[in-house]
Amino acid sequence: MNYLRELKAFKDWLLLNDLNTSAIALWHTLMAINNMAGWKERFNAPNSTVEKLTGLSKQGLVNARIKLIENQLIEYEKGKKGKAPIYKIMSLVNSVDQSLYQSDDQSLYQNVYQSDDQHLTIPKQKLNKTETKKEDDEAGVKTNPFQFFEQEGFGVLGGYIPQKITSWCEDLSEELVLEAMKISVERGKKFWSYVESILKDWAQKGVQSIDQAFADQQRFKEEKTKRFFSSRSRQGKPLRYEKLPDWFKENNYKPEPVEDETYDFEAEKAKLQAELLEFKRG
């Protein structure tokens, strides 16, 4: 099952069919869980996990599940004792014209999880990222935004984020969405709102290719460097010089030297005493 094609097909399906927000959230969540499980035809998904990812209550989950079953979007089998319910997502791509969803990508999703329990398809242990990337590179598999989102620790794909990713892939391109995610990782901002801020900036600037995105990043770095040195130069205040008056320059004024006289205290004392004695005799 091709994640991106299914998301596009589901979006087109919603244009012609009515489905409440709870059912939409559940469909996206089941797609995300199946992605983590490695795209199996049938997979287990505990109610507690589904409720947590969708934000639905127990009854809300039941109602949303009924809607998906009624619209033939999923098949559902109630879990037996000690076993989680079993789901099967019905491919919408296979039910429409295949030419609408042709892609050069061989496979947008790979099985990056392993589990000792063959019946429980919710992943228990994630493969080493380096090993997975190496295997993908050797096989010539192209990493996509959905896979990158989970592998790099942005979070778990729920009902809302996949819709946003798909929308941006359509508005710009899958390559630009992936590049925005890489930039976010490099800057230590691994959250979707930061990725979307980059995409909005590119959209406003008319960036349409990876080369244009690289050029924009280069300009950003150069401007940041200029601001840095500009702020550093402003930190040191220039010396203040007082302007000399014109008369000082014209008259070539020089202060008169003060004679270096030594004050004789005893002599001055004797002199005062003599004057005082003379005054008394007066």
C-alpha positions, 0 to 999 in steps of 0.5 A: 500500500502506498501511503501518499497515494492512499492519502490523495485518494482519500482526500478525493473520496471526501469530495464526493462523500460525507464523513464526520471528523471522528471517522476521518481522524480514525482512518488517518490513525489506522493508516499511521498504525499500519505504517508502523506495522509495516503495511500488513494486509491485516493488523492488530490495533488495541482500542486504548492505543487508537483512542489515545491517538485519535483523542476519541472516547470509547463510544466515539471510537465505536461510532467512528468505526461503524462509519468507516465500515458502512462506507467500506473503507475498513474491515473490522474483526473484534479482538478475542480474549487477550488479543487486540481487534483486527483491521484491514484498510481498503485501498481507495487507489485500487478502486479508482483510475490508477493513472491518477496516482502514478508516481516514480517512487517505488515504495513510499514506505518500508517496514522499519519495525520488527516484533517478536510477536507475529500476531501483534503488529503494533511495533515493539522495537524499532530498527536502527536508523543508520541500518535502515537508512543504509538499506534504503540507500542500497535499494535505491528507495527514496525517503518520503516526508511521512517516513522521515517524520516518524524516523526523526522523532517529530512524533506519531502521525495522527489524524491531522498531520498526514492531511497537512503533509499531503496538502503541502506536498500538493501545493509545493512538492514532496521534495520541498516538504522533506527538505523543510523537515531536514532543516528543522532537524538541523536547527533542533526544531523537531515539531510540525509548526516549525516545518510549516513556517518554513514552507509558508515562507517558501510559498510566499517567496515563490520557491518551487525547487530544491535549488531555489530552496538551497539558494534561499537558505544561503541568503538566510545564512549570509544575512544572519552572519551580517547581523551578527557582525553588525551587532558586535560592532555596535557593542563598542561605543566610539570615543568622544572627542571635544572640539577645541575653541577657536581662540585656543587655536588662534592665540596658541594659548599655553598655560603659565607655569606655576613656580615651584615654591617650598612653603617654610612653616617655621619662618612664617610662624616666627614672622607672625609672632614678631608682628603680634609682639609689635602690635602689643607694644604699639 
